[in-house]
Amino acid sequence: MPLNRNLNEDQILLRDTVRKFAEEEIYHKAKELDEKEEFSYELTQGMADLGLLGALIPEEYGGSALDYVSYIIAVEEIARIDGSHGATVAAHNSLGTGPLITFGNEEQKKKYLPKLATGNLWGFGLTEPEAGSDAGNTQTTAEKDGDEWVINGSKIFITNSATDKTLGSTVLAKTGTSANGKSELTCFIVENDARGFTQKEMHGKMMWRASNTGELYFEDVRVKDSAILGKRGDGFKQMLATLDKGRLSIAAMGLGLAQGAFEYMLKYSKERKTFGKPISTYQANAFKMADVEMGLELSRPYLYDVCRMAEEKLNITKEGAIAKLYCSELAHTAANHCVQILGGYGLMKEYDAEKYYRDQKLLEIGEGTSEIQRIVIARALGCFDY
């Protein structure tokens, strides 16, 4: 279990509470939900009752108003047990409520945040079939028509966007062309019951199969000027700022998965015997676990420190990319070693190693691929002239 270094009493209590819930409530249902590709409204409401869906929402709107380290600890502890439910909490807070808290006006906050703190969900409509890491290539359009905007286009791979508890999504759309010739991008609040707006749940995923992922379609969807989040033309900046913090959530999921896989293979290696002794005593296995333990010890304090930077409203673009990149690749290493140590059993769904192996892969893709993180870091170092 992670040590209590530099954590206050409230953070330790939260960690232990979330860990208990994950172990006693989520663990025993996670495999069945994964097999059926079924989103659990019961467990999601249980996480809401713990205050986790309102983790970052101010108390005046019914939220828990957790500090960022506490929020990240909660995501880490859930991901240690199950990536799908970790994703539900991470996406809802960092990508769902985050933009509304940061860029929403008072009317928007009062309308949506209290509901989002208590069990309803919100999507983050950025990715499109032809625009992922290249968000500037957004093809979804919003054209002005009197005091309304008419939105047309589609989004894909949008977490929490297509459940019966989803109120709506923040949607990035092209609203014109800037003076420099680039697309003017604006964020809109679109409620799920808007005419012409449909959501389709995606199935057949390799990982996070109990997490809700949706495709969004906009066919002449009309919204008022009041649906603009922040200012017209600020959409790209808002999305980048959101992704900076979102990467900390993915880092937490990577850290949690790595911790879970580490604990699982360590326990197994001490119980499994070959040639009369535990396989943990063989150097090839022991070194694998030593490497993962080293990664856990190095990455956890770094991630928490970056969270404290975020609390102080410091720029975390480079540091967030480092945390996300390192923790997601640590998760890959841990899951791979876990399967290898279990051998043939690691390939069977009966054992947790197989699910850790599947769940880790998205961490190297979501919120910007590992390749994009390296570009962000290198750009911060002045290696590129763009």
GUGUTOR-754852 format. One line per 10 residues: number of its first residue (from 1); their letters; for each residue z, y, x of C-alpha. Coordinates in steps of 0.001 Angstrom, whole numbers, plus 500000, padded with zeros to 6 digits. Layout:
<rs>
NUM = A = Z/Y/X; ...
</rs>
This chain:
<rs>
1 = MPLNRNLNED = 500000/500000/500000; 499181/503505/501326; 502075/505322/502920; 503679/508426/501439; 502837/510743/504310; 502405/514375/503208; 502738/513534/499519; 505309/515190/497284; 507453/513366/494728; 505134/514189/491820
11 = QILLRDTVRK = 502119/512819/493677; 503936/509610/494574; 505087/509166/490969; 501553/509741/489693; 500117/507260/492187; 502603/504576/491195; 502071/505217/487453; 498276/505032/487673; 498446/501980/489931; 500671/500204/487398
21 = FAEEEIYHKA = 498276/501036/484551; 495250/499902/486565; 496867/496621/487575; 498410/495780/484193; 495839/497176/481744; 492452/497492/483463; 492400/494523/485851; 492682/491779/483251; 489864/493223/481132; 487531/494535/483826
31 = KELDEKEEFS = 485577/491329/484508; 484849/490638/480857; 483772/494226/480259; 481592/494068/483363; 479970/490820/482202; 479261/492217/478722; 478247/495682/479991; 480743/497050/477508; 482349/500491/477632; 486023/500304/476658
41 = YELTQGMADL = 487167/503004/474262; 490667/501514/474318; 491104/501778/478092; 489457/505200/478165; 491943/506418/475573; 494724/504849/477625; 493621/506882/480631; 493474/509971/478418; 497029/509296/477230; 498108/509320/480889
51 = GLLGALIPEE = 496582/512780/481178; 493740/511638/483421; 490863/512974/481305; 492497/516378/481360; 493478/516109/485010; 491919/519413/486094; 492118/521241/482760; 494692/524079/482663; 497776/523519/480537; 496816/526363/478173
61 = YGGSALDYVS = 493895/524207/476992; 495960/521030/476723; 495254/519662/480180; 497434/518177/482891; 496598/520883/485457; 496965/518488/488371; 496465/519698/491911; 493303/518307/493468; 495097/515833/495726; 496870/514328/492705
71 = YIIAVEEIAR = 493602/514025/490810; 491922/512327/493769; 494843/509908/494110; 494395/508931/490446; 490681/508233/490939; 491442/506270/494104; 493987/504053/492364; 491706/503215/489443; 488731/502518/491747; 490951/500170/493762
81 = IDGSHGATVA = 490959/497943/490677; 487657/498751/488940; 484744/501026/489769; 483591/501422/486162; 486803/503033/484974; 487109/505029/488162; 483651/506403/487415; 484638/507338/483863; 487530/509465/485109; 485715/510868/488150
91 = AHNSLGTGPL = 482561/511927/486317; 484462/513325/483351; 486618/515575/485508; 484456/516598/488444; 481122/516778/486639; 482147/517039/482996; 485060/519419/482604; 484690/520966/486074; 481715/523267/485290; 483254/524287/481957
101 = ITFGNEEQKK = 486528/525222/483673; 484850/527078/486530; 481935/528808/484820; 482692/528731/481098; 483763/531809/479152; 486949/531911/477110; 485225/530983/473860; 483592/527928/475449; 486832/526800/477079; 488821/527071/473851
111 = KYLPKLATGN = 486162/525187/471922; 485686/522211/474240; 488486/521764/476769; 491324/520754/474392; 489145/517958/472979; 488017/516860/476435; 491620/516614/477613; 492596/514141/474916; 489894/511477/474789; 486461/513000/474256
121 = LWGFGLTEPE = 483880/512937/477052; 481262/515262/478538; 478100/514627/480551; 476495/516398/483517; 472737/516592/482937; 471244/517100/486379; 469249/514022/487456; 465740/513487/486076; 463109/510805/486619; 461404/513097/489170
131 = AGSDAGNTQT = 464384/515195/490293; 467470/513684/491891; 468472/515029/495280; 465650/517560/494824; 467342/519370/491934; 465028/522351/492409; 462219/520176/491058; 463806/520081/487596; 461134/519587/484935; 463294/520132/481853
141 = TAEKDGDEWV = 462460/523554/480438; 464197/526081/478192; 461983/528758/476636; 463336/531894/474982; 462607/532292/471276; 464431/535262/469799; 468156/534704/470229; 467618/530990/470828; 466378/528732/473614; 464100/525756/473020
151 = INGSKIFITN = 464805/522882/475419; 462323/520115/476223; 462560/517363/478828; 464738/514435/479811; 467611/513396/482059; 468534/509995/483450; 471580/508224/484959; 474025/510576/483211; 477561/509144/483193; 479642/509388/479995
161 = SATDKTLGST = 476728/510950/478096; 475995/508323/475440; 479292/507184/473924; 480657/507731/470421; 483302/509972/472023; 480841/512164/473947; 480794/515734/472642; 477857/516950/474736; 476512/517633/478196; 475942/520483/480595
171 = VLAKTGTSAN = 472167/520553/481071; 470160/522131/483882; 466819/523547/482745; 464042/525725/484127; 464085/529110/482373; 461409/530892/484373; 460252/531738/487875; 462236/533907/490283; 460758/536770/492318; 460511/534470/495337
181 = GKSELTCFIV = 458343/532047/493394; 461030/529404/492989; 462165/527991/489663; 464842/529952/487836; 467406/527373/486738; 470057/527856/484072; 472821/525609/482738; 473165/525121/478987; 475846/523522/476859; 474164/521056/474512
191 = ENDARGFTQK = 476227/519204/471930; 475347/515590/471225; 474625/516209/467541; 472065/518973/468227; 468799/518396/466350; 466151/516904/468624; 468687/515746/471223; 469027/511979/471584; 471036/509804/473957; 470136/506257/474952
201 = EMHGKMMWRA = 472646/503988/476665; 471302/502336/479821; 471848/498635/480516; 470922/496192/483249; 472871/497951/485997; 473937/496129/489132; 477221/498034/489332; 479711/499952/487178; 478482/497877/484242; 481412/498906/482029
211 = SNTGELYFED = 480776/502579/482705; 478629/504467/480213; 475324/505672/481642; 472758/507427/479494; 469233/508741/479292; 468978/512109/477538; 465911/513338/475643; 465290/516895/474476; 462579/517511/471902; 462527/521151/470813
221 = VRVKDSAILG = 466310/521324/470977; 467444/524786/469931; 470596/526408/471294; 471929/529944/471055; 472328/532419/473928; 476039/531611/473679; 475254/528102/474939; 474392/529414/478407; 477068/528428/480926; 477806/531450/483101
231 = KRGDGFKQML = 474751/533615/483691; 471051/532950/483306; 469562/531895/486640; 472881/530729/488120; 472289/527071/487288; 471311/525896/490740; 474346/527556/492358; 476603/526105/489673; 475252/522609/490209; 475682/522818/493994
241 = ATLDKGRLSI = 479264/524056/493620; 479976/521248/491159; 478520/518630/493489; 480680/519865/496388; 483803/518884/494469; 482132/515898/492846; 481629/514409/496284; 485389/514315/496728; 485605/512109/493640; 483014/509721/495073
251 = AAMGLGLAQG = 484938/509728/498344; 488074/508787/496405; 486214/505966/494711; 485005/504727/498086; 488494/504916/499507; 489957/503091/496521; 487331/500351/496604; 487798/499899/500342; 491567/499629/499843; 491140/497058/497089
261 = AFEYMLKYSK = 488651/494963/499057; 490882/495155/502129; 493960/493950/500282; 491978/491163/498652; 490460/489777/501862; 493733/490127/503775; 495615/488094/501174; 492859/485490/500972; 492571/485166/504756; 496285/484415/505084
271 = ERKTFGKPIS = 496160/481720/502394; 492851/480054/503263; 493103/477504/506070; 490474/475875/508271; 491131/473529/511148; 494796/473621/510203; 495483/477351/510382; 494909/480504/508302; 491489/482076/508821; 493228/485415/509443
281 = TYQANAFKMA = 494175/484049/512872; 490547/483844/513984; 489554/486893/515961; 486218/487317/514156; 488064/487764/510859; 491057/489659/512215; 488810/492282/513848; 486945/492872/510589; 490199/493651/508830; 491451/495758/511732
291 = DVEMGLELSR = 488305/497883/511499; 488744/498458/507774; 492436/499307/508162; 491505/501834/510856; 488971/503409/508507; 491511/503647/505696; 494100/505281/507937; 491581/507827/509216; 489809/508680/505968; 492719/509091/503567
301 = PYLYDVCRMA = 494436/512063/505293; 491056/513708/505917; 490071/513427/502255; 493426/514793/501119; 493104/517711/503555; 489675/518593/502166; 491195/518489/498676; 493797/520994/499828; 490959/523185/501128; 489384/523002/497676
311 = EEKLNITKEG = 492705/524035/496127; 492667/527106/498373; 489089/527835/497216; 487708/527451/500731; 484128/526405/501330; 484064/522600/501529; 480324/521936/501614; 480368/520327/505064; 483805/518745/504780; 483076/517320/501326
321 = AIAKLYCSEL = 479873/515773/502632; 481752/514232/505561; 484424/512782/503271; 481890/511403/500823; 479687/509930/503535; 482498/508324/505497; 484409/506899/502536; 481316/505530/500810; 480155/503819/503992; 483684/502524/504604
331 = AHTAANHCVQ = 483509/500978/501128; 480256/499296/502131; 481855/497887/505280; 484979/496716/503458; 483062/495040/500630; 480679/493364/503064; 483531/492047/505216; 485371/490885/502096; 482430/488745/500992; 481943/487400/504518
341 = ILGGYGLMKE = 485578/486365/504873; 485532/484586/501511; 482301/482851/502461; 480711/480980/499555; 483539/481999/497223; 482673/485638/497890; 479373/485084/496107; 480968/483810/492910; 481832/486051/489965; 485169/484284/489653
351 = YDAEKYYRDQ = 486313/486124/492784; 486776/489893/493062; 484789/490157/496286; 481465/489831/494458; 482244/492792/492193; 483467/494975/495056; 480176/494245/496802; 478109/495343/493791; 480203/498362/492883; 480166/499928/496333
361 = KLLEIGEGTS = 476413/500472/496485; 476233/503408/494108; 478706/505286/496273; 475980/505627/498918; 473569/507004/496308; 475446/509013/493653; 476367/512697/494184; 473738/512838/496918; 472634/509889/499028; 474056/509164/502464
371 = EIQRIVIARA = 470860/510631/503884; 471403/513875/501967; 475004/514065/503210; 473754/513862/506785; 471316/516679/506063; 474150/518801/504626; 476327/518169/507680; 473504/518786/510145; 472526/521982/508342; 476120/523227/508628
381 = LGCFDY = 475866/522607/512366; 472781/524797/512581; 470485/521894/513448; 467860/522917/510884; 466175/526247/510230; 466133/525772/506458
</rs>
